[in-house]
Amino acid sequence: TLMLNDRIQNLNTLQHNLRKAKEYLMDLNPETLYSEFEHKFQEVGLERGWGDTAERVLGMIRLLLDLLEAPDPCTLENFLGRIPMVFNVVILSPHGYFAQDNVLGYPDTGGQV
């Protein structure tokens, strides 16, 4: 349910609801916080993750509509660059042998990652 809920079952519904949301957002003040229209969005199948203000959410919706109607690499890159994702992964070595000097022959912990 990342950014969408079960009210959206197919591509046609997604596009229709995105257009409805776009029209709704165009009437709002760009600085309107997401929390003020969150329930309206849930009714049409859209969940958190689109942005924190009406302006940012509108930008994301426009990107996705463009992507669905005329896909191109630049639009895809822009859209993927703005959706919430995990960016960093930290690998810890609990035994202290992984990637250290003078530990040839000791078991490494790389296989436990």
C-alpha positions in Angstrom: 0.0 0.0 0.0 2.9 2.4 -0.6 1.2 5.6 -1.8 -1.9 3.7 -3.0 -4.7 1.9 -1.2 -7.1 -0.9 -2.1 -9.6 1.5 -3.7 -7.4 1.5 -6.8 -7.6 -1.9 -8.5 -6.5 -1.1 -12.1 -4.7 1.4 -14.3 -7.9 3.1 -15.5 -9.0 3.8 -11.9 -5.5 5.1 -11.1 -5.4 7.5 -14.0 -9.0 8.7 -13.3 -8.3 9.3 -9.6 -5.0 11.0 -10.3 -6.8 13.4 -12.6 -9.5 14.1 -10.0 -6.8 14.7 -7.4 -4.9 17.0 -9.7 -8.1 19.1 -10.3 -8.7 19.2 -6.5 -5.1 20.3 -5.7 -5.2 23.1 -8.4 -7.9 24.9 -6.3 -5.9 24.7 -3.1 -3.3 27.1 -1.8 0.1 25.6 -2.8 1.3 25.8 0.9 -1.7 23.7 2.1 -0.3 20.9 4.3 -1.0 17.3 3.2 -2.7 16.6 6.6 -5.5 19.0 5.5 -6.5 17.0 2.5 -5.3 13.5 3.5 -8.8 12.1 4.1 -10.0 13.4 0.7 -7.0 11.6 -0.9 -7.7 8.3 1.0 -11.2 8.3 -0.4 -9.8 8.2 -4.0 -7.1 5.6 -3.1 -4.1 7.8 -2.5 -2.0 7.4 0.7 0.9 9.3 2.2 4.2 9.6 0.3 3.2 12.1 -2.4 4.6 15.2 -0.6 4.0 17.4 2.4 2.3 20.3 0.7 -0.3 20.7 -2.1 2.3 22.1 -4.4 4.7 19.1 -4.0 1.8 16.6 -4.2 0.6 18.2 -7.4 4.1 18.0 -8.9 4.3 14.3 -8.1 0.8 13.6 -9.5 1.7 15.5 -12.7 4.9 13.5 -13.0 3.1 10.2 -12.6 0.3 11.2 -15.1 3.0 12.2 -17.6 4.8 8.9 -17.0 1.6 6.9 -17.6 0.5 8.8 -20.7 3.9 9.3 -22.4 6.7 7.4 -20.6 10.3 8.6 -21.1 13.5 8.1 -19.1 13.8 11.7 -17.8 10.3 11.6 -16.3 10.8 8.2 -14.8 14.1 9.4 -13.2 12.4 12.5 -11.8 9.5 10.5 -10.4 11.7 7.8 -8.9 14.0 10.4 -7.4 11.1 11.9 -5.5 9.3 8.9 -4.1 10.2 7.8 -0.5 12.9 5.1 -0.6 15.7 3.7 1.6 18.9 5.5 0.5 21.7 4.1 2.7 22.5 0.7 4.0 25.0 0.2 6.8 26.9 -3.1 7.2 28.1 -3.8 10.7 30.6 -6.5 11.5 29.8 -7.9 14.9 33.1 -10.0 15.1 35.4 -7.2 13.9 37.1 -9.3 11.2 35.4 -8.1 8.1 37.7 -6.0 5.8 40.4 -5.6 8.4 44.2 -6.0 7.9 46.1 -9.1 9.0 43.1 -11.3 9.6 43.9 -13.9 6.9 42.5 -17.2 8.0 39.9 -15.8 10.4 36.3 -16.4 9.5 34.7 -13.3 8.0 31.2 -12.1 8.8 30.4 -11.1 5.2 28.2 -14.2 4.7 26.0 -13.2 7.6 24.9 -9.9 6.0 
